[in-house]
């Protein structure tokens, strides 16, 4: 159960980073 929560948190963080990069690319272009 705890492992699932950790994996979920990691997935959320990675998704935030991807979204952040997309936003930054849109701002640059």
mmJSON file of the N, C-alpha and C atoms, coordinates in Angstrom:
{"data_MODEL":{"atom_site":{
"group_PDB":["ATOM","ATOM","ATOM","ATOM","ATOM","ATOM","ATOM","ATOM","ATOM","ATOM","ATOM","ATOM","ATOM","ATOM","ATOM","ATOM","ATOM","ATOM","ATOM","ATOM","ATOM","ATOM","ATOM","ATOM","ATOM","ATOM","ATOM","ATOM","ATOM","ATOM","ATOM","ATOM","ATOM","ATOM","ATOM","ATOM","ATOM","ATOM","ATOM","ATOM","ATOM","ATOM","ATOM","ATOM","ATOM","ATOM","ATOM","ATOM","ATOM","ATOM","ATOM","ATOM","ATOM","ATOM","ATOM","ATOM","ATOM","ATOM","ATOM","ATOM","ATOM","ATOM","ATOM","ATOM","ATOM","ATOM","ATOM","ATOM","ATOM","ATOM","ATOM","ATOM","ATOM","ATOM","ATOM","ATOM","ATOM","ATOM","ATOM","ATOM","ATOM","ATOM","ATOM","ATOM","ATOM","ATOM","ATOM"],
"id":[1,2,3,4,5,6,7,8,9,10,11,12,13,14,15,16,17,18,19,20,21,22,23,24,25,26,27,28,29,30,31,32,33,34,35,36,37,38,39,40,41,42,43,44,45,46,47,48,49,50,51,52,53,54,55,56,57,58,59,60,61,62,63,64,65,66,67,68,69,70,71,72,73,74,75,76,77,78,79,80,81,82,83,84,85,86,87],
"type_symbol":["N","C","C","N","C","C","N","C","C","N","C","C","N","C","C","N","C","C","N","C","C","N","C","C","N","C","C","N","C","C","N","C","C","N","C","C","N","C","C","N","C","C","N","C","C","N","C","C","N","C","C","N","C","C","N","C","C","N","C","C","N","C","C","N","C","C","N","C","C","N","C","C","N","C","C","N","C","C","N","C","C","N","C","C","N","C","C"],
"label_atom_id":["N","CA","C","N","CA","C","N","CA","C","N","CA","C","N","CA","C","N","CA","C","N","CA","C","N","CA","C","N","CA","C","N","CA","C","N","CA","C","N","CA","C","N","CA","C","N","CA","C","N","CA","C","N","CA","C","N","CA","C","N","CA","C","N","CA","C","N","CA","C","N","CA","C","N","CA","C","N","CA","C","N","CA","C","N","CA","C","N","CA","C","N","CA","C","N","CA","C","N","CA","C"],
"label_alt_id":[null,null,null,null,null,null,null,null,null,null,null,null,null,null,null,null,null,null,null,null,null,null,null,null,null,null,null,null,null,null,null,null,null,null,null,null,null,null,null,null,null,null,null,null,null,null,null,null,null,null,null,null,null,null,null,null,null,null,null,null,null,null,null,null,null,null,null,null,null,null,null,null,null,null,null,null,null,null,null,null,null,null,null,null,null,null,null],
"label_comp_id":["UNK","UNK","UNK","UNK","UNK","UNK","UNK","UNK","UNK","UNK","UNK","UNK","UNK","UNK","UNK","UNK","UNK","UNK","UNK","UNK","UNK","UNK","UNK","UNK","UNK","UNK","UNK","UNK","UNK","UNK","UNK","UNK","UNK","UNK","UNK","UNK","UNK","UNK","UNK","UNK","UNK","UNK","UNK","UNK","UNK","UNK","UNK","UNK","UNK","UNK","UNK","UNK","UNK","UNK","UNK","UNK","UNK","UNK","UNK","UNK","UNK","UNK","UNK","UNK","UNK","UNK","UNK","UNK","UNK","UNK","UNK","UNK","UNK","UNK","UNK","UNK","UNK","UNK","UNK","UNK","UNK","UNK","UNK","UNK","UNK","UNK","UNK"],
"label_asym_id":["A","A","A","A","A","A","A","A","A","A","A","A","A","A","A","A","A","A","A","A","A","A","A","A","A","A","A","A","A","A","A","A","A","A","A","A","A","A","A","A","A","A","A","A","A","A","A","A","A","A","A","A","A","A","A","A","A","A","A","A","A","A","A","A","A","A","A","A","A","A","A","A","A","A","A","A","A","A","A","A","A","A","A","A","A","A","A"],
"label_entity_id":["1","1","1","1","1","1","1","1","1","1","1","1","1","1","1","1","1","1","1","1","1","1","1","1","1","1","1","1","1","1","1","1","1","1","1","1","1","1","1","1","1","1","1","1","1","1","1","1","1","1","1","1","1","1","1","1","1","1","1","1","1","1","1","1","1","1","1","1","1","1","1","1","1","1","1","1","1","1","1","1","1","1","1","1","1","1","1"],
"label_seq_id":[1,1,1,2,2,2,3,3,3,4,4,4,5,5,5,6,6,6,7,7,7,8,8,8,9,9,9,10,10,10,11,11,11,12,12,12,13,13,13,14,14,14,15,15,15,16,16,16,17,17,17,18,18,18,19,19,19,20,20,20,21,21,21,22,22,22,23,23,23,24,24,24,25,25,25,26,26,26,27,27,27,28,28,28,29,29,29],
"pdbx_PDB_ins_code":[null,null,null,null,null,null,null,null,null,null,null,null,null,null,null,null,null,null,null,null,null,null,null,null,null,null,null,null,null,null,null,null,null,null,null,null,null,null,null,null,null,null,null,null,null,null,null,null,null,null,null,null,null,null,null,null,null,null,null,null,null,null,null,null,null,null,null,null,null,null,null,null,null,null,null,null,null,null,null,null,null,null,null,null,null,null,null],
"Cartn_x":[0.835,0.0,0.867,1.873,2.764,3.53,3.939,4.682,3.81,2.521,1.593,1.505,1.445,1.377,2.633,3.796,5.07,5.1,4.701,4.685,3.723,2.572,1.581,2.157,2.852,3.46,4.531,5.356,6.403,5.764,4.697,4.001,3.455,2.904,2.363,3.469,4.612,5.735,6.252,6.424,6.904,5.928,4.629,3.612,3.701,3.941,4.08,5.275,6.399,7.62,7.356,6.699,6.38,5.501,4.48,3.556,4.307,5.19,5.975,6.853,7.48,8.339,7.521,6.321,5.448,5.072,4.718,4.333,5.507,6.703,7.898,8.192,8.023,8.256,7.257,6.01,4.975,5.299,5.794,6.139,7.317,8.312,9.499,9.134,8.251,7.895,6.788],
"Cartn_y":[-1.207,0.0,1.252,1.264,2.433,2.614,1.494,1.553,2.201,1.837,2.406,3.921,4.376,5.821,6.518,5.901,6.493,6.579,5.498,5.499,6.557,6.704,7.701,9.103,9.362,10.679,10.958,9.952,10.123,10.439,9.716,9.953,11.376,11.84,13.203,14.219,14.019,14.953,14.981,13.799,13.734,14.429,14.25,14.897,16.413,16.89,18.33,18.876,18.133,18.567,18.642,17.614,17.605,18.794,19.037,20.154,21.475,21.586,22.81,23.071,22.023,22.17,22.611,22.032,22.402,23.874,24.323,25.724,26.639,26.276,27.092,27.162,26.041,26.019,26.926,26.903,27.75,29.224,29.542,30.933,31.385,30.52,30.868,31.1,30.248,30.336,31.338],
"Cartn_z":[0.0,0.0,0.0,0.855,0.931,-0.374,-0.985,-2.256,-3.325,-3.352,-4.335,-4.169,-2.924,-2.661,-3.148,-2.91,-3.342,-4.869,-5.547,-7.014,-7.535,-6.875,-7.283,-7.147,-6.042,-5.822,-6.87,-7.189,-8.202,-9.553,-9.902,-11.173,-11.215,-10.092,-10.025,-10.247,-9.583,-9.707,-11.146,-11.75,-13.134,-14.069,-13.827,-14.653,-14.516,-13.29,-13.055,-13.825,-13.812,-14.505,-16.013,-16.57,-18.004,-18.353,-17.539,-17.772,-17.694,-16.709,-16.519,-17.742,-18.285,-19.467,-20.672,-20.836,-21.957,-21.857,-20.659,-20.445,-20.766,-20.31,-20.561,-22.057,-22.765,-24.212,-24.921,-24.473,-25.078,-24.853,-23.656,-23.335,-24.206,-24.401,-25.199,-26.661,-27.207,-28.627,-28.909],
"occupancy":[1.0,1.0,1.0,1.0,1.0,1.0,1.0,1.0,1.0,1.0,1.0,1.0,1.0,1.0,1.0,1.0,1.0,1.0,1.0,1.0,1.0,1.0,1.0,1.0,1.0,1.0,1.0,1.0,1.0,1.0,1.0,1.0,1.0,1.0,1.0,1.0,1.0,1.0,1.0,1.0,1.0,1.0,1.0,1.0,1.0,1.0,1.0,1.0,1.0,1.0,1.0,1.0,1.0,1.0,1.0,1.0,1.0,1.0,1.0,1.0,1.0,1.0,1.0,1.0,1.0,1.0,1.0,1.0,1.0,1.0,1.0,1.0,1.0,1.0,1.0,1.0,1.0,1.0,1.0,1.0,1.0,1.0,1.0,1.0,1.0,1.0,1.0],
"B_iso_or_equiv":[0.0,0.0,0.0,0.0,0.0,0.0,0.0,0.0,0.0,0.0,0.0,0.0,0.0,0.0,0.0,0.0,0.0,0.0,0.0,0.0,0.0,0.0,0.0,0.0,0.0,0.0,0.0,0.0,0.0,0.0,0.0,0.0,0.0,0.0,0.0,0.0,0.0,0.0,0.0,0.0,0.0,0.0,0.0,0.0,0.0,0.0,0.0,0.0,0.0,0.0,0.0,0.0,0.0,0.0,0.0,0.0,0.0,0.0,0.0,0.0,0.0,0.0,0.0,0.0,0.0,0.0,0.0,0.0,0.0,0.0,0.0,0.0,0.0,0.0,0.0,0.0,0.0,0.0,0.0,0.0,0.0,0.0,0.0,0.0,0.0,0.0,0.0],
"pdbx_formal_charge":[null,null,null,null,null,null,null,null,null,null,null,null,null,null,null,null,null,null,null,null,null,null,null,null,null,null,null,null,null,null,null,null,null,null,null,null,null,null,null,null,null,null,null,null,null,null,null,null,null,null,null,null,null,null,null,null,null,null,null,null,null,null,null,null,null,null,null,null,null,null,null,null,null,null,null,null,null,null,null,null,null,null,null,null,null,null,null],
"auth_seq_id":[1,1,1,2,2,2,3,3,3,4,4,4,5,5,5,6,6,6,7,7,7,8,8,8,9,9,9,10,10,10,11,11,11,12,12,12,13,13,13,14,14,14,15,15,15,16,16,16,17,17,17,18,18,18,19,19,19,20,20,20,21,21,21,22,22,22,23,23,23,24,24,24,25,25,25,26,26,26,27,27,27,28,28,28,29,29,29],
"auth_comp_id":["UNK","UNK","UNK","UNK","UNK","UNK","UNK","UNK","UNK","UNK","UNK","UNK","UNK","UNK","UNK","UNK","UNK","UNK","UNK","UNK","UNK","UNK","UNK","UNK","UNK","UNK","UNK","UNK","UNK","UNK","UNK","UNK","UNK","UNK","UNK","UNK","UNK","UNK","UNK","UNK","UNK","UNK","UNK","UNK","UNK","UNK","UNK","UNK","UNK","UNK","UNK","UNK","UNK","UNK","UNK","UNK","UNK","UNK","UNK","UNK","UNK","UNK","UNK","UNK","UNK","UNK","UNK","UNK","UNK","UNK","UNK","UNK","UNK","UNK","UNK","UNK","UNK","UNK","UNK","UNK","UNK","UNK","UNK","UNK","UNK","UNK","UNK"],
"auth_asym_id":["A","A","A","A","A","A","A","A","A","A","A","A","A","A","A","A","A","A","A","A","A","A","A","A","A","A","A","A","A","A","A","A","A","A","A","A","A","A","A","A","A","A","A","A","A","A","A","A","A","A","A","A","A","A","A","A","A","A","A","A","A","A","A","A","A","A","A","A","A","A","A","A","A","A","A","A","A","A","A","A","A","A","A","A","A","A","A"],
"auth_atom_id":["N","CA","C","N","CA","C","N","CA","C","N","CA","C","N","CA","C","N","CA","C","N","CA","C","N","CA","C","N","CA","C","N","CA","C","N","CA","C","N","CA","C","N","CA","C","N","CA","C","N","CA","C","N","CA","C","N","CA","C","N","CA","C","N","CA","C","N","CA","C","N","CA","C","N","CA","C","N","CA","C","N","CA","C","N","CA","C","N","CA","C","N","CA","C","N","CA","C","N","CA","C"],
"pdbx_PDB_model_num":[1,1,1,1,1,1,1,1,1,1,1,1,1,1,1,1,1,1,1,1,1,1,1,1,1,1,1,1,1,1,1,1,1,1,1,1,1,1,1,1,1,1,1,1,1,1,1,1,1,1,1,1,1,1,1,1,1,1,1,1,1,1,1,1,1,1,1,1,1,1,1,1,1,1,1,1,1,1,1,1,1,1,1,1,1,1,1]
}}}
